[in-house]
Amino acid sequence: MALLRLLPAALCVVQARAALKTNSLISAKDFFESSELHDAATRTLLSASQEPVDQEMVRAHVVEGFKSLAAANPGILAEVGNLTRVQKTALLSAVKLLNNFTLKHTGGRRLSIGDENATSTYIFHSIDADGNRGTGELGSFGKMSVSEVTIAQGPSGISFTVGPPVAGMFLISGRMTVTSRNSDGISGKIKAGFVNLHSTLSGTWHSEGVGLNSTLHI
C-alpha cells in the first residue's frame, strides 16, 4: 500500500516540471529508471515499515513499480521532457522526505477566549529523520531551510505555513484534515504546496497526543 501511494506522488511531482523551460541533464524517463530514484524510494518505504522486511524484495517491487508506471504514462513523461540537476536533486529530496517529517510542539499556543469562531494557533519546529531542524531541499533557501511551523485551527479547518517567509512568501504551506479522533490521538490527511518544487504533495499525519499541542508525524 505504501508503494501505491509513493508512485503517484512521484509522478505528480515529475509532471509539474513540464511547464519549466530549462537546460536538460536527464530525461524524465531516464529519471524514472535511475538507480538513485529507486534507492531513495526503497529507503523511504523501509523507514515506514514497522517490522523487519527484506530490503532486496522491497527494491525489486520499487523497480517494477516505477517501470510499470512509466509504461502506463508515456505521454506524460514525453511532455515533461528533461530535468535539470537542481530539479533532479529536489525531486530525490522529496521522495526521501515523504516519510521523514516530525513536528515538535514548542509549547506555544494562542487562543482567543470566548469567541466560538476563534482560531487556535500552534507553533512547531520541523525535524528530519536524523533529528536535525529543517525541511531539506523542499524548504531550502541558500544554505538554510525553513523549519518554523505554524498551524492554525479554526471554523474553516486547519491550515499551516512553514517559515520564516522568504522574499515575502512561505516556501511550504497547505491544509490538513482530520479523519480520525480517539483516546490515542488524532490523524488525517495533509496537502502541502512547495514553492521550490512548483508542485504539491499529499500524505497523512497523526499525533502522539490527543490534540494538536503534541508531537505530529507526517
C-alpha positions in Angstrom: 0.0 0.0 0.0 2.9 2.4 0.8 4.3 1.8 -2.7 1.0 2.6 -4.3 0.9 5.9 -2.5 4.5 6.7 -3.3 4.4 6.2 -7.1 1.6 8.5 -8.0 3.2 11.2 -5.7 6.5 10.8 -7.6 4.7 11.0 -11.0 2.8 14.2 -10.0 6.0 15.9 -8.9 7.7 15.0 -12.1 4.7 16.1 -14.2 4.9 19.5 -12.6 8.3 20.1 -14.4 6.6 20.2 -17.8 6.0 23.9 -17.6 9.6 24.8 -16.9 11.9 25.7 -19.8 15.4 24.8 -18.6 18.7 23.2 -19.8 18.4 19.5 -19.7 20.6 16.9 -17.9 18.4 13.9 -17.7 15.1 12.9 -19.3 12.1 12.2 -17.2 12.0 8.6 -18.5 15.7 8.1 -17.5 15.0 9.6 -14.1 12.2 7.1 -13.5 14.6 4.3 -14.4 17.6 5.6 -12.4 19.1 3.7 -9.5 19.2 7.0 -7.5 15.4 7.2 -7.6 14.9 3.5 -6.9 17.3 3.7 -3.9 15.6 6.8 -2.5 12.1 5.2 -2.8 13.4 2.0 -1.2 14.8 3.8 1.8 11.6 5.7 2.3 9.5 2.5 2.2 11.9 0.7 4.5 11.8 3.5 7.1 8.0 3.3 7.0 7.9 -0.3 7.9 7.0 -1.2 11.5 8.8 -4.6 11.3 11.9 -6.1 9.6 11.5 -6.6 5.8 13.7 -7.9 3.0 15.4 -4.9 1.5 16.1 -6.6 -1.8 12.5 -7.6 -2.1 11.3 -4.1 -1.4 13.7 -2.7 -4.0 12.6 -5.2 -6.6 9.0 -4.0 -6.0 10.1 -0.4 -6.3 11.9 -1.0 -9.6 8.9 -2.9 -11.1 6.5 -0.2 -9.8 8.3 2.6 -11.5 8.8 0.6 -14.6 5.0 -0.1 -14.8 4.2 3.5 -14.0 6.5 4.8 -16.8 5.0 2.3 -19.3 1.5 3.3 -18.4 2.2 7.1 -18.8 4.5 7.6 -21.8 2.7 10.7 -22.8 3.3 12.5 -19.5 7.0 11.6 -19.4 7.4 12.8 -23.0 5.6 16.0 -22.2 7.9 16.6 -19.2 11.0 16.2 -21.3 14.2 16.8 -19.4 15.1 17.7 -15.8 18.0 19.9 -14.7 20.4 18.9 -11.9 18.6 21.2 -9.5 15.2 19.7 -10.3 16.5 16.2 -10.1 18.0 16.9 -6.6 14.8 18.5 -5.4 12.7 15.5 -6.6 15.0 13.0 -5.0 14.8 15.0 -1.7 11.0 15.0 -2.0 11.0 11.2 -2.3 13.4 10.8 0.6 11.4 13.1 2.8 7.9 11.7 2.1 8.0 9.7 5.4 10.5 11.7 7.4 8.9 14.8 8.9 8.2 15.2 12.6 6.8 18.4 14.1 7.9 19.0 17.7 5.5 21.2 19.6 7.3 24.2 21.2 4.6 24.8 23.8 3.5 27.9 22.0 -0.3 28.3 21.6 -2.5 31.3 21.1 -6.3 31.2 21.5 -8.9 33.9 21.5 -11.1 33.1 24.6 -14.9 33.5 24.5 -15.2 33.5 20.7 -16.9 30.4 19.1 -15.2 31.4 15.8 -11.8 31.7 17.5 -8.7 30.3 15.8 -6.2 28.3 17.9 -2.6 28.7 16.7 0.1 26.1 17.5 3.8 26.6 17.0 6.2 23.7 16.0 9.7 23.0 14.7 10.1 20.6 11.8 12.6 17.8 12.5 14.0 15.4 9.9 14.8 11.7 10.3 18.3 12.5 11.6 16.9 14.8 14.3 18.0 18.0 12.6 15.8 21.0 12.4 14.7 21.9 8.9 12.9 20.8 5.8 15.8 19.9 3.5 15.7 20.8 -0.2 11.9 21.1 0.0 12.2 24.3 2.0 15.8 25.4 1.3 16.9 28.9 0.7 20.6 29.4 0.4 22.4 27.2 2.9 19.4 27.0 5.2 15.9 25.6 5.2 12.6 26.8 6.7 11.6 25.0 9.9 9.2 27.2 11.9 5.7 25.6 11.5 2.6 27.5 12.4 -0.7 25.5 12.4 -4.0 27.4 12.7 -7.1 25.6 13.6 -10.4 27.4 13.1 -14.0 27.0 12.0 -12.9 26.7 8.3 -10.4 23.9 9.0 -6.7 23.5 9.7 -4.0 25.4 7.7 -0.3 25.6 8.1 2.8 27.6 7.0 6.5 26.8 7.3 8.6 29.9 7.8 10.2 32.3 8.2 8.9 33.8 4.9 11.4 34.2 2.1 11.0 37.2 -0.1 7.6 37.7 1.3 6.3 34.2 0.8 6.2 30.9 2.6 8.1 28.2 0.8 5.8 25.5 2.2 2.1 25.9 3.1 -1.1 23.9 2.9 -4.1 22.4 4.7 -4.8 19.5 7.0 -8.0 17.5 7.6 -9.0 15.2 10.5 -10.2 11.8 9.5 -10.0 10.0 12.9 -10.0 11.1 16.5 -9.9 8.8 19.6 -8.2 8.4 23.0 -4.9 7.6 21.4 -4.7 10.7 19.3 -5.9 12.3 16.0 -5.0 11.6 12.4 -5.9 12.8 9.0 -4.7 13.9 5.5 -2.4 16.7 4.6 -1.7 18.5 1.3 1.3 20.8 1.1 2.4 23.2 -1.7 6.2 23.6 -2.2 7.5 26.8 -3.9 10.8 25.1 -4.7 9.0 22.2 -6.5 6.3 24.3 -8.2 4.0 21.5 -7.1 2.1 19.9 -4.3 2.4 16.6 -2.4 -0.3 14.8 -0.4 0.1 12.5 2.6 -1.2 11.5 6.0 -0.4 12.7 9.6 -1.0 11.6 13.1 -0.4 13.0 16.6 1.2 11.4 19.6 -1.3 13.1 21.9 -5.0 13.7 21.9 -4.7 17.2 20.4 -2.5 19.3 18.2 -0.5 20.5 21.1 1.7 17.4 20.9 4.3 15.9 18.5 2.9 15.4 15.0 4.3 12.8 12.4 3.8 13.4 8.7 
